[in-house]
Amino acid sequence: MIAETRIADRGLTRQIAELVKPCLNSIKEMIYKEENILFPMCLELLTDQEWQEIANQSGEIGYAIISYEDLAKGDTEEDGEADLKEAESEAESRPQRPWHGQVPAGLLEIGQGFLSADEITRIFNTLPFDITFVDQNDQVRYFSQGRDGFLTTHRQ
């Protein structure tokens, strides 16, 4: 029984590796292109003012790996505090939403904005992959209508 499990595990490991290798290659290619083409080109072409605009907007957009607070800690304490105060000041000076904290009728508040149920459905249905939501009772509560129509079920 143990030998059969190990053989099955090796087969599964090979299958996973075959699926993951193209993704890893794409990631390596992307990093190479960023480091050897995109970043050097940006360093050459962008002005100091454009870099400042990018820095100012980065906190609003967010960071992929670190939080703004972690980024600020990398500077000297005084620089980090000044940057944090500047970011807070910019956030306070941004125009307030016209609905003054009230969710507009027919819309759902999601993250930093509002969407209708129809817009959410359209977004999910145009993603290049299927989405299924299964609740805590193991019931399928939602599935997207993928482009390929690979999975079709009848709603009750």
Order of alpha helices (4+ residues) and beta strands (2+ residues): alpha-alpha-alpha-alpha-alpha-beta-beta-alpha-beta-beta
